[in-house]
Amino acid sequence: MDGGALAQFLPLILIFAIMYFLLIRPQQKKLKTHQSMVEALRRGDQVVTQGGIIGKVAKVKEDGEIEVEIAEGVKIRVIKSTIAQVLNKTEPAA
């Protein structure tokens, strides 16, 4: 491989490196923080789903679901990964 061929591939390599640092790496970091937030969900946390429903976690199940109370006596089952934000965390028991 001579210098001319390397000069042709250099712009492609630079474009890939820029794409990695501007797009792929931040997305991976955001995904990791979302996964850790979802894993830390506890009973009593106030959450917002991706659909915009605000409620309080009533029960955390092992099969990737949580039960969210959206009104007194009204509970819905939600898949953990659809939680967009945790508004209020409950304090861990002493």
Buried (B, 14 or more C-beta within 10 A) or exposed (E): EEEEEEEEEEEEEEEEEEEEEEEEEEEEEEEEEBEEBBEEBBEEBBBBBEEEBEBBBBEBEEEEBBBBBBEEEEBBEBEBEBBEEBEEBBEEEE
